Amino acid sequence: MSKVRVAISGFGRIGRLVLRAMSEYDKKGLFEVVAVTRHSASADQMAYLFKYDSVHGRFNGTVTSEGDSIVVNGQKILCVTPENDVYPWKELGVELVIEATGKNVTAEKAGAHIACGAKKVVITAPGKGDGVATFVMGVNEEKYDPAKDHIVSNASCTTNCLAPIAKILNDAFGIEKGLMTTVHSYTGDQNLVDKSHKKSNYRARAAACSMVPTTTGAAKAVALVIPALKGKLSGMALRVPTPDVSIVDLTFVPGRAVTADEVNAAVKKAAAGAMAPYVGYVTDECVSADFIHDDRSSIFAPDQTIEMNGLVKVFAWYDNEWGYSCRCVDLVNYVISKGL
């Protein structure tokens, strides 16, 4: 069976790591990347940034540039420059596009890939508006319908951490309501030095100098994959001066009285069972640096669980770059496995 030909639109932080995850993490190998999009970067620059990574280290395979292509482990990948949302997917035989620009998150914008010959689009960001179905691996991927879900979203890195834990807790005890804070490493959406920002003055400040309160839709987005939690969760983000790895702090009111030990036992059981590929359970006294390049969606910290007078607080770590990129690969493989 020949591999499905895939293109990555956007070769930034997530685009590069998704390609890297295919080599280091992916065990199914149902697809091959034949093209990536670029704007101003040369193939030399793209190969360099793929080979050397300040957080995840040097790529453990081979990568070079050759004309308008990068060559990864002997596989030539064409670097294309789209104009006015026109892509050469039909000419290249591309059937699925990984939309990793962070910009084309609506059905209209992502649909340009389908108009140019692709059959499916997987967005590596929260989707917006109608026509984009959201899936989190381990939570609701079985709801995917290949007959109608042509543009799908892998949600956000934070939703990928929160949703599996919320599913476990809601299935075991029920969640009446809850508030989440993600203590989140800085990202490329923030500034290196103080400079105006289109979203808010908070994000205008130098990312490595301060803790920065900001917004996140991750908690509310959980309802897209767990409808029973609609209107029950909300939250915010606190960006901190670390380059990678974040932690979700969820405080919730359970549907019945529970102890911290019961909560931990429920997560431990799930992490050893059906949720094993996506949820970890770590009893060591770990810090954020210990989870760099961890491919799981959520790594539960049982020693941090607190119960008090009907309130429960839990914590789960996640590598917001690598873990999320590995889930993107999983979702692409899942979509392909159901037929294009």
PyMOL commands that set and color helices and strands:
alter all, ss='L'
color gray80, all
select helices_A, chain A and resi 13-24+43-51+89-92+107-115+141-143+157-172+218-225+227-229+260-271+288-291+302-304+322-337
alter helices_A, ss='H'
color red, helices_A
select strands_A, chain A and resi 4-9+31-37+63-66+69-72+75-80+96-99+120-123+133-134+151-153+175-185+212-214+233-240+246-254+279-281+298-300+306-308+311-318
alter strands_A, ss='S'
color yellow, strands_A
deselect
rebuild
show_as cartoon
